[in-house]
Amino acid sequence: MKKYATGHCPTLDDEYRIQITYLDASTLHTQGFVKDGFRCEHSIHTGCRFPDCPIYESAPDTL
């Protein structure tokens, strides 16, 4: 599952949106998703000086 998260990017010093991937973590008794990774267009094209994206870090770990 892919979701978008928006927040302050310290590299750009502006609001920015990234795409977060959540993996299906459902069992026979519960249904849910866990955060797996993210895609940031800015980082892909220009690099990023922050190893841990604060927008990704602030997104919920589970859905």
C-alpha positions as a printed Julia matrix, in Angstrom:
63×3 Matrix{Float64}:
  0.0     0.0    0.0
  1.29    3.44  -0.83
  0.38    6.57   1.14
  1.56   10.15   0.95
  2.83   12.19   3.89
  3.47   15.91   3.96
  5.67   17.8    6.37
  8.54   20.22   6.76
 11.68   19.24   4.83
 14.78   20.75   6.46
 16.8    20.3    3.25
 14.36   22.37   1.21
 13.24   24.47   4.21
  9.67   24.08   2.95
  6.65   21.79   3.04
  7.18   18.66   0.95
  5.35   15.42   0.15
  6.86   11.93   0.05
  5.4     8.54  -0.85
  5.53    5.93   1.92
  5.22    2.2    1.3
  3.38    0.06   3.86
  3.57   -3.73   3.82
  0.6    -5.96   4.58
  1.08   -7.37   8.07
 -2.33   -9.01   8.37
 -2.79  -12.28  10.21
 -5.78  -14.55  10.63
 -6.87  -12.44  13.62
 -5.87   -8.89  12.72
 -5.56   -6.73   9.67
 -2.93   -4.02   9.28
  0.07   -2.59   7.51
  3.59   -1.67   8.69
  5.81    1.13   7.39
  8.53   -0.17   5.05
 10.21    2.6    3.09
  9.71    5.85   1.23
 10.32    7.61  -2.07
 11.43   11.23  -2.17
 11.77   12.78  -5.62
 14.08   15.52  -4.33
 16.45   13.01  -2.77
 16.47   10.81  -5.88
 17.51   13.67  -8.15
 19.72   15.8   -5.92
 20.62   13.81  -2.81
 19.76   14.65   0.75
 21.96   15.62   3.67
 19.57   14.04   6.21
 20.03   10.26   6.5
 16.67    9.93   8.31
 13.85   11.84   6.64
 11.84   13.7    9.3
  8.67   13.41   7.21
  9.08    9.63   7.01
  9.96    9.41  10.7
  6.81   11.32  11.69
  4.48    9.06   9.65
  2.61    6.36  11.58
  4.49    3.05  11.91
  1.3     1.03  11.43
 -2.05    1.51   9.72
